[in-house]
């Protein structure tokens, strides 16, 4: 009976060892600095703490400047002071230096306010991170999870073993759940389940990555196609606008400057050059004809205006003559 029990225990140990060897040791690591930088609460609190530290540094620098002024003053006036006054000032300077050093230690020492407040600030987030690490380790069957920023020396760590983003997702889920409605929570849980499935299955993660890349490529193609269509539409609208302007210019008896510019042959050779030159000459001749016609019309208009003015002047002269004659007859009577 005892032998059978020993054989059974031995078989269990061997089976467990074989399973462990088949499965392999699963290792991951986190980057605590990266996680902290991407936690909004920590970033805001860290900014406030840095402002406090700057204020403390400014106070320390101000005290140092005051002490240096006292030292310079004592150095300049030492020859004029009595021994008692010199001792008194030196005592005052030593006291201020000691006070400044104590204040500096209080704020920036090993157990100073900066270190203590930073510990208070980081501890709640560290606790959340450790809880998230334990959950992920149990769910994804990790054997070891290290902190890249700890005292442990890591000479090399492949990016695929970094689970920092998974930790951040877990922290963000906890924060967002408090602000969601029941319906939104269900949708979030479904989305989280999908993300967890991707994390648990590397092949699925790779497939999802390929799908995302294809989706991004397709969206880029659609965007490029849309831009091309908009460009073609703009070119068509510009061309249509130019045609309308040319028609309007011809109707008014002028030639559009754009037409002249576009009709000027550039970078053409052979028959194309001759054709373009002929077109240009024809356009110039037409423009000259229109210009001459316009000049004739202006001259004719000018002549008519002069005739009209002469007729009006003659009428005015006749009218004045009649008035003078009538006035003369009246005077004679």
C-alpha positions as CSV (number, residue, x, y, z in Angstrom):
1,X,0.0,0.0,0.0
2,X,2.8,2.4,0.9
3,X,4.6,1.5,-2.3
4,X,1.5,2.3,-4.3
5,X,1.2,5.6,-2.6
6,X,4.8,6.5,-3.3
7,X,4.4,5.5,-6.9
8,X,1.4,7.7,-7.2
9,X,3.2,10.7,-5.7
10,X,6.1,10.2,-8.0
11,X,3.8,10.0,-11.0
12,X,2.1,13.3,-10.0
13,X,5.5,15.0,-9.6
14,X,6.7,13.8,-12.9
15,X,3.5,14.8,-14.7
16,X,3.6,18.3,-13.2
17,X,7.3,18.7,-14.2
18,X,6.6,17.5,-17.7
19,X,3.6,19.9,-18.0
20,X,5.7,22.8,-16.8
21,X,8.4,22.0,-19.3
22,X,5.9,21.7,-22.1
23,X,4.2,24.9,-21.2
24,X,7.5,26.8,-20.6
25,X,8.1,29.5,-18.1
26,X,6.2,32.7,-18.9
27,X,7.9,35.9,-18.0
28,X,6.8,39.5,-18.3
29,X,7.9,42.9,-17.1
30,X,6.4,46.4,-16.5
31,X,7.9,49.9,-16.8
32,X,6.7,51.7,-13.7
33,X,7.9,55.1,-14.9
34,X,6.0,54.7,-18.2
35,X,2.9,53.7,-16.3
36,X,3.1,56.7,-13.9
37,X,3.6,59.1,-16.7
38,X,0.4,57.9,-18.4
39,X,-1.7,58.1,-15.2
40,X,-3.5,61.5,-15.3
41,X,-3.9,61.8,-11.5
42,X,-0.2,61.2,-10.9
43,X,0.9,63.7,-13.6
44,X,-1.3,66.5,-12.1
45,X,-0.1,65.8,-8.5
46,X,3.5,65.6,-9.7
47,X,3.2,69.0,-11.4
48,X,1.9,70.5,-8.2
49,X,4.7,68.9,-6.2
50,X,7.3,70.3,-8.7
51,X,5.9,73.8,-8.2
52,X,6.3,73.4,-4.5
53,X,9.9,72.2,-4.9
54,X,10.6,75.2,-7.1
55,X,9.2,77.5,-4.4
56,X,11.4,75.8,-1.8
57,X,14.5,76.2,-4.0
58,X,13.7,79.8,-4.5
59,X,13.5,80.3,-0.7
60,X,16.8,78.6,-0.2
61,X,18.5,80.6,-2.9
62,X,17.1,83.8,-1.4
63,X,18.6,82.9,2.0
64,X,22.0,82.1,0.4
65,X,22.0,85.5,-1.3
66,X,21.3,87.3,2.0
67,X,24.1,85.3,3.8
68,X,26.5,86.2,1.0
69,X,25.6,89.9,1.3
70,X,26.3,89.8,5.0
71,X,29.7,88.1,4.4
72,X,30.6,90.7,1.8
73,X,29.6,93.5,4.1
74,X,31.6,92.1,7.0
75,X,34.6,91.6,4.7
76,X,34.4,95.3,3.6
77,X,33.9,96.7,7.1
78,X,36.1,94.3,9.1
79,X,38.9,96.9,9.5
80,X,36.5,99.4,11.0
81,X,34.7,97.1,13.4
82,X,35.6,96.1,16.9
83,X,36.3,92.5,17.8
84,X,32.9,92.3,19.6
85,X,31.0,93.5,16.5
86,X,33.0,91.1,14.3
87,X,32.2,88.2,16.6
88,X,28.5,89.2,16.7
89,X,28.2,89.4,12.9
90,X,30.1,86.1,12.4
91,X,27.7,84.4,14.9
92,X,24.7,85.8,13.0
93,X,26.1,84.5,9.7
94,X,26.8,81.1,11.2
95,X,23.3,80.9,12.6
96,X,21.8,81.8,9.3
97,X,23.9,79.3,7.4
98,X,22.9,76.6,9.9
99,X,19.3,77.6,9.6
100,X,19.5,77.5,5.8
101,X,21.1,74.0,5.8
102,X,18.5,72.7,8.2
103,X,15.7,74.1,6.0
104,X,17.3,72.5,2.9
105,X,17.5,69.1,4.7
106,X,13.9,69.5,5.8
107,X,12.7,70.1,2.3
108,X,15.1,68.0,0.2
109,X,16.8,65.6,2.6
110,X,16.6,61.8,2.6
111,X,13.5,62.1,4.9
112,X,12.5,65.5,3.7
113,X,9.1,66.8,2.6
114,X,9.8,66.2,-1.1
115,X,10.6,62.5,-0.7
116,X,7.7,62.0,1.8
117,X,5.1,63.7,-0.4
118,X,6.4,61.8,-3.4
119,X,6.0,58.6,-1.6
120,X,2.5,59.6,-0.5
121,X,1.7,60.5,-4.1
122,X,3.0,57.3,-5.6
123,X,1.8,54.7,-3.1
124,X,-1.9,54.5,-4.1
125,X,-0.9,54.1,-7.7
126,X,1.7,51.5,-6.9
127,X,-0.9,49.6,-5.0
128,X,-3.3,49.7,-8.0
129,X,-0.4,48.6,-10.2
130,X,0.5,45.7,-8.0
131,X,-3.2,44.6,-7.8
132,X,-3.4,44.8,-11.6
133,X,-0.2,42.8,-12.0
134,X,-1.5,40.0,-9.7
135,X,-4.7,39.8,-11.7
136,X,-3.0,39.7,-15.0
137,X,-0.4,37.2,-13.7
138,X,-3.2,34.8,-12.5
139,X,-5.3,35.3,-15.6
140,X,-2.6,34.9,-18.2
141,X,-0.5,32.3,-16.2
142,X,2.7,34.4,-15.8
143,X,5.4,32.8,-13.7
144,X,7.4,36.0,-13.1
145,X,6.7,39.7,-13.6
146,X,9.6,42.2,-13.0
147,X,9.7,45.9,-12.7
148,X,12.1,47.4,-15.3
149,X,12.8,50.5,-13.2
150,X,13.6,48.6,-10.0
151,X,17.0,47.8,-8.6
152,X,17.0,44.6,-10.5
153,X,19.5,44.8,-13.3
154,X,17.9,43.9,-16.7
155,X,20.5,43.8,-19.4
156,X,17.9,43.1,-22.1
157,X,14.2,42.9,-22.3
158,X,12.2,42.2,-25.5
159,X,9.3,44.5,-26.1
160,X,6.9,41.6,-26.5
161,X,7.2,40.8,-22.8
162,X,6.3,44.3,-21.7
163,X,2.8,44.3,-20.2
164,X,2.8,48.0,-19.1
165,X,0.0,48.9,-21.6
166,X,-2.1,46.1,-20.2
167,X,-1.6,47.5,-16.7
168,X,-2.6,51.0,-18.0
169,X,-5.7,49.6,-19.6
170,X,-6.7,47.9,-16.3
171,X,-6.2,51.1,-14.4
172,X,-8.2,53.1,-16.9
173,X,-11.0,50.6,-16.8
174,X,-11.3,51.0,-13.1
175,X,-11.4,54.8,-13.4
176,X,-13.9,54.9,-16.2
177,X,-16.3,52.3,-14.7
178,X,-17.2,54.8,-12.0
179,X,-18.5,57.3,-14.5
180,X,-20.4,54.9,-16.9
181,X,-24.0,54.0,-16.9
182,X,-25.1,50.3,-16.8
183,X,-25.5,50.2,-20.6
184,X,-22.1,51.7,-21.1
185,X,-20.6,49.3,-18.6
186,X,-21.9,46.3,-20.5
187,X,-20.4,47.7,-23.7
188,X,-17.1,48.4,-21.9
189,X,-17.1,44.8,-20.5
190,X,-17.6,43.4,-24.0
191,X,-14.8,45.5,-25.3
192,X,-12.6,44.5,-22.4
193,X,-13.3,40.8,-23.0
194,X,-12.1,41.2,-26.5
195,X,-8.9,43.0,-25.5
196,X,-8.3,40.3,-22.8
197,X,-8.8,37.6,-25.4
198,X,-6.2,39.3,-27.6
199,X,-3.8,39.5,-24.7
200,X,-4.2,35.9,-23.9
201,X,-3.7,34.6,-27.4
202,X,-0.6,35.9,-29.2
203,X,-1.8,34.5,-32.5
204,X,-5.1,36.4,-32.1
205,X,-3.1,39.6,-31.2
206,X,-1.0,39.2,-34.4
207,X,-4.2,38.7,-36.4
208,X,-5.8,41.8,-34.9
209,X,-2.7,43.8,-35.6
210,X,-2.8,42.7,-39.3
211,X,-6.5,43.6,-39.4
212,X,-5.8,47.0,-37.9
213,X,-3.0,47.6,-40.5
214,X,-5.3,46.6,-43.3
215,X,-8.0,48.9,-42.0
216,X,-5.6,51.8,-41.7
217,X,-4.3,51.1,-45.3
218,X,-7.9,51.0,-46.6
219,X,-8.8,54.2,-44.9
220,X,-5.7,55.8,-46.4
221,X,-6.6,54.6,-49.9
222,X,-10.2,56.0,-49.4
223,X,-8.8,59.3,-48.2
224,X,-6.4,59.6,-51.1
225,X,-9.2,58.7,-53.5
226,X,-11.4,61.4,-51.9
227,X,-8.6,64.0,-52.2
228,X,-8.1,63.0,-55.9
229,X,-11.8,63.4,-56.6
230,X,-11.8,66.8,-54.9
231,X,-8.8,67.9,-56.9
232,X,-10.4,66.8,-60.2
233,X,-13.6,68.6,-59.3
234,X,-11.6,71.8,-58.5
235,X,-9.8,71.6,-61.8
236,X,-13.1,71.1,-63.7
237,X,-14.7,74.1,-61.8
238,X,-11.6,76.2,-62.6
239,X,-11.7,75.3,-66.3
240,X,-15.5,76.0,-66.5
241,X,-15.0,79.3,-64.8
242,X,-12.2,80.2,-67.3
243,X,-14.5,79.3,-70.2
244,X,-17.2,81.5,-68.8
245,X,-14.8,84.4,-68.3
246,X,-13.5,84.0,-71.9
247,X,-17.0,84.1,-73.3
248,X,-17.8,87.2,-71.2
249,X,-14.6,88.8,-72.4
250,X,-15.4,88.1,-76.0
251,X,-19.0,89.5,-75.5
252,X,-17.6,92.7,-74.1
253,X,-15.0,93.1,-76.9
254,X,-11.9,92.3,-74.8
255,X,-9.6,89.4,-74.5
256,X,-8.9,87.7,-71.2
257,X,-5.4,88.0,-70.0
258,X,-5.5,84.4,-68.9
259,X,-6.4,83.4,-72.4
260,X,-3.4,85.2,-73.8
261,X,-1.2,83.6,-71.2
262,X,-2.5,80.1,-71.7
263,X,-2.4,80.5,-75.5
264,X,1.3,81.4,-75.5
265,X,3.1,78.3,-76.8
266,X,5.6,76.9,-74.3
267,X,7.6,73.7,-74.3
268,X,6.1,72.7,-77.7
269,X,7.9,71.5,-80.8
270,X,7.3,70.8,-84.5
271,X,3.7,71.0,-85.7
272,X,2.4,71.8,-82.3
273,X,4.5,75.0,-82.2
274,X,3.2,76.0,-85.7
275,X,-0.4,75.3,-84.7
276,X,-0.1,77.2,-81.5
277,X,1.5,80.1,-83.3
278,X,-1.3,80.2,-85.9
279,X,-3.8,80.1,-83.1
280,X,-2.0,82.9,-81.3
281,X,-1.9,85.0,-84.5
282,X,-5.5,84.4,-85.1
283,X,-6.3,85.4,-81.6
284,X,-4.1,88.6,-81.9
285,X,-5.8,89.5,-85.2
286,X,-9.2,89.0,-83.7
287,X,-8.2,91.1,-80.7
288,X,-6.9,93.8,-83.0
289,X,-10.1,93.8,-85.0
290,X,-12.2,94.1,-81.9
291,X,-9.9,96.9,-80.7
292,X,-10.3,98.8,-84.0
293,X,-14.0,98.4,-84.0
294,X,-14.1,99.7,-80.5
295,X,-12.0,102.7,-81.5
296,X,-14.3,103.4,-84.5
297,X,-17.3,103.3,-82.2
298,X,-15.7,105.7,-79.8
299,X,-14.8,108.1,-82.7
300,X,-18.3,107.9,-84.0
301,X,-19.7,108.6,-80.5
302,X,-17.3,111.5,-80.2
303,X,-18.5,113.1,-83.5
304,X,-22.1,112.7,-82.6
305,X,-21.4,114.3,-79.2
306,X,-19.7,117.2,-80.9
307,X,-22.7,117.7,-83.4
308,X,-25.1,117.5,-80.5
309,X,-23.2,120.2,-78.6
310,X,-23.0,122.4,-81.7
311,X,-26.8,122.1,-82.2
312,X,-27.4,123.1,-78.6
313,X,-25.0,126.0,-78.9
314,X,-26.8,127.2,-82.1
315,X,-30.2,127.0,-80.4
316,X,-28.9,128.9,-77.4
317,X,-27.5,131.6,-79.7
318,X,-30.8,131.9,-81.6
319,X,-32.7,132.1,-78.4
320,X,-30.5,134.9,-77.1
321,X,-30.9,136.8,-80.4
322,X,-34.6,136.6,-80.2
323,X,-34.6,137.8,-76.6
324,X,-32.4,140.8,-77.5
325,X,-34.6,141.7,-80.4
326,X,-37.7,141.5,-78.3
327,X,-36.1,143.7,-75.7
328,X,-35.0,146.3,-78.3
329,X,-38.6,146.5,-79.7
330,X,-39.9,147.0,-76.2
331,X,-37.5,149.9,-75.6
332,X,-38.4,151.6,-78.9
333,X,-42.1,151.5,-78.1
